[in-house]
Amino acid sequence: MLLGASRPAAAQPVAWDHLAEGLAIGVWTPHSVCPDVPPLLVAEIDPVRYRFSVHYFRNEPVDEPLDIHEWQTRTGHDLVFNAGLFRENFAYLGLLYGQGKSLGSRRHSSWMGLFVAEPVAAGRQAAGILDLALDAFDEQRPPYGEAAQSLMLLDRTGKVRVRQSGKQSQQTILAEQENGRILLLKTTAVTSLHAIGQCLHEAYPGIRQAMAMDGGSSSNLSISPALRRAAENRGGAQSWKTLLSTGTTGHIGLPAVIGITPRQPVPKP
């Protein structure tokens, strides 16, 4: 009984809709445990079955940043979401790598979160989060082909690594689970990063660490029309569909995005 009493409280579990092998989406409602955190749209991605790709608009034949749906149409990825933060001139803030090459940005001295994917050598995990306060990343010989730097939110000791500033906005979070799968979380209303970090630690079992990508009006994701149709054919709860913006208005241009595509061939379970 003592052991049971010491466990973190449990929030409402996610009702997953499995869109494809290795990709599920649903809604997580932690309000009973975390009253300051709204429902979150959650995608769970298996990096063994899905490849991550980083894109930056200056490396594309376009004159200005594309919005999230334009990125999805251009790249053909099953799912696309906003990468880290950027300056007013659309320069990315932090390390950004695509296909093993730096996309022209520099390491941010105080942001310690680095999402990495597609290792160049065998023996490394397919995708995950590096804590640059503890983990090395060789910029001259990057160990991963894809990388994007941003704020460390929750580290592997359970510590929330952002201050309680009181600032609230829409947020996009990347989390690495103990089972190696990647979680993409997007808020459905404004909240603070600190509140999300504390909530993930207390109420979402299995999360190893998490980082915050760009928030505010940049917080966005897009799912391909083919996957939407597949979800409709499969049935399921589909509670996430009403929370996913599909219109052509209200989307700002995003200088950098990350997309996922099934590996070919798709491995069997």
ZAMARGU-4260 file (C-alpha; in steps of 0.2 Angstrom, whole numbers, plus 5000, padded with zeros to 4 digits):
<rodrens>
0) 5000/5000/5000 | 5014/5012/5004 | 5022/5008/4987 | 5005/5011/4978 | 5003/5028/4987
5) 5020/5034/4982 | 5016/5032/4963 | 5012/5048/4953 | 4994/5051/4950 | 4987/5045/4933
10) 4978/5056/4921 | 4965/5050/4908 | 4974/5038/4896 | 4976/5042/4878 | 4963/5034/4867
15) 4974/5030/4852 | 4969/5029/4834 | 4982/5019/4825 | 4984/5027/4808 | 4998/5016/4802
20) 5010/5003/4808 | 5021/5013/4820 | 5010/5029/4820 | 4996/5033/4832 | 4987/5049/4837
25) 4975/5053/4851 | 4970/5066/4864 | 4978/5066/4882 | 4967/5075/4895 | 4977/5077/4911
30) 4966/5090/4919 | 4961/5079/4934 | 4980/5078/4939 | 4986/5095/4931 | 4972/5108/4931
35) 4983/5121/4923 | 4986/5110/4907 | 4973/5109/4894 | 4970/5093/4883 | 4985/5089/4871
40) 4985/5082/4854 | 4997/5067/4855 | 5006/5058/4841 | 5016/5042/4845 | 5029/5038/4832
45) 5040/5022/4831 | 5057/5028/4824 | 5061/5010/4819 | 5046/5011/4807 | 5047/5030/4803
50) 5061/5041/4797 | 5063/5059/4803 | 5068/5073/4791 | 5073/5091/4795 | 5068/5104/4782
55) 5074/5123/4781 | 5066/5134/4768 | 5082/5142/4763 | 5087/5125/4756 | 5071/5124/4746
60) 5067/5133/4730 | 5055/5145/4738 | 5056/5163/4742 | 5048/5163/4759 | 5044/5151/4773
65) 5029/5140/4769 | 5015/5137/4781 | 5012/5119/4789 | 5000/5113/4775 | 5012/5119/4761
70) 5026/5110/4769 | 5016/5094/4770 | 5011/5095/4752 | 5029/5099/4746 | 5037/5086/4756
75) 5024/5072/4755 | 5027/5067/4773 | 5014/5058/4783 | 5015/5071/4797 | 5024/5088/4798
80) 5027/5099/4814 | 5036/5115/4818 | 5054/5114/4823 | 5063/5126/4835 | 5064/5144/4837
85) 5070/5157/4824 | 5074/5176/4823 | 5064/5189/4814 | 5074/5187/4798 | 5069/5168/4799
90) 5087/5162/4804 | 5085/5147/4815 | 5091/5148/4833 | 5102/5134/4837 | 5109/5118/4828
95) 5100/5112/4813 | 5105/5098/4802 | 5097/5089/4788 | 5104/5074/4778 | 5121/5075/4788
100) 5124/5093/4784 | 5123/5109/4794 | 5109/5120/4788 | 5118/5136/4792 | 5114/5139/4810
105) 5125/5139/4826 | 5124/5131/4843 | 5114/5141/4855 | 5124/5142/4871 | 5110/5140/4884
110) 5097/5129/4875 | 5102/5111/4880 | 5089/5101/4871 | 5094/5093/4854 | 5082/5081/4845
115) 5092/5069/4834 | 5087/5056/4822 | 5095/5045/4808 | 5111/5039/4816 | 5126/5038/4804
120) 5133/5022/4812 | 5126/5006/4819 | 5122/5004/4837 | 5114/5021/4841 | 5095/5023/4844
125) 5085/5028/4828 | 5079/5044/4836 | 5079/5053/4853 | 5084/5068/4863 | 5101/5073/4868
130) 5104/5084/4884 | 5119/5095/4879 | 5122/5098/4897 | 5127/5079/4898 | 5128/5072/4880
135) 5141/5076/4867 | 5137/5081/4849 | 5152/5083/4837 | 5147/5097/4825 | 5161/5093/4813
140) 5157/5074/4813 | 5138/5074/4818 | 5133/5056/4824 | 5115/5059/4817 | 5110/5065/4800
145) 5095/5075/4807 | 5096/5087/4822 | 5086/5102/4829 | 5091/5111/4845 | 5079/5120/4857
150) 5074/5121/4875 | 5076/5106/4887 | 5060/5104/4896 | 5061/5089/4906 | 5077/5079/4909
155) 5080/5061/4913 | 5081/5065/4932 | 5063/5072/4932 | 5069/5090/4934 | 5059/5103/4924
160) 5072/5114/4915 | 5062/5130/4912 | 5058/5143/4924 | 5040/5147/4931 | 5039/5163/4921
165) 5020/5164/4920 | 5020/5166/4901 | 5007/5156/4893 | 5005/5151/4874 | 5002/5137/4863
170) 5016/5124/4864 | 5024/5110/4854 | 5033/5097/4864 | 5044/5082/4859 | 5047/5068/4871
175) 5057/5052/4871 | 5049/5037/4880 | 5058/5023/4889 | 5052/5011/4875 | 5062/5022/4862
180) 5046/5029/4854 | 5044/5048/4851 | 5029/5058/4857 | 5024/5074/4849 | 5012/5084/4859
185) 5003/5100/4854 | 4992/5110/4866 | 4974/5114/4862 | 4974/5130/4872 | 4987/5142/4880
190) 4997/5136/4895 | 5015/5138/4902 | 5030/5127/4898 | 5033/5124/4916 | 5016/5117/4919
195) 5018/5105/4905 | 5035/5099/4911 | 5028/5096/4928 | 5013/5087/4922 | 5023/5076/4910
200) 5034/5071/4925 | 5019/5068/4937 | 5006/5061/4925 | 5013/5053/4909 | 5022/5037/4914
205) 5036/5031/4903 | 5043/5048/4897 | 5062/5048/4899 | 5064/5067/4894 | 5056/5081/4884
210) 5061/5097/4875 | 5050/5112/4869 | 5050/5117/4851 | 5043/5133/4845 | 5027/5139/4852
215) 5014/5152/4850 | 5007/5155/4833 | 5021/5143/4826 | 5014/5128/4836 | 5007/5117/4822
220) 5006/5100/4814 | 4999/5093/4798 | 4993/5075/4794 | 4993/5070/4776 | 4976/5068/4767
225) 4980/5049/4764 | 4982/5046/4783 | 4966/5056/4787 | 4956/5045/4775 | 4964/5029/4782
230) 4959/5035/4799 | 4941/5037/4793 | 4941/5019/4786 | 4948/5012/4801 | 4935/5020/4812
235) 4940/5022/4830 | 4937/5037/4842 | 4945/5050/4831 | 4942/5063/4845 | 4958/5071/4838
240) 4951/5077/4822 | 4941/5091/4829 | 4957/5098/4837 | 4968/5097/4821 | 4967/5113/4811
245) 4964/5109/4793 | 4959/5126/4785 | 4970/5137/4775 | 4969/5152/4786 | 4977/5156/4802
250) 4994/5147/4798 | 5010/5157/4798 | 5025/5153/4788 | 5037/5141/4796 | 5056/5142/4792
255) 5060/5125/4798 | 5049/5109/4800 | 5052/5091/4804 | 5043/5077/4795 | 5040/5059/4796
260) 5039/5046/4782 | 5038/5027/4783 | 5054/5017/4781 | 5054/5006/4765 | 5051/4993/4767
265) 5041/4994/4783 | 5047/4981/4796 | 5035/4969/4803 | 5031/4969/4821
</rodrens>
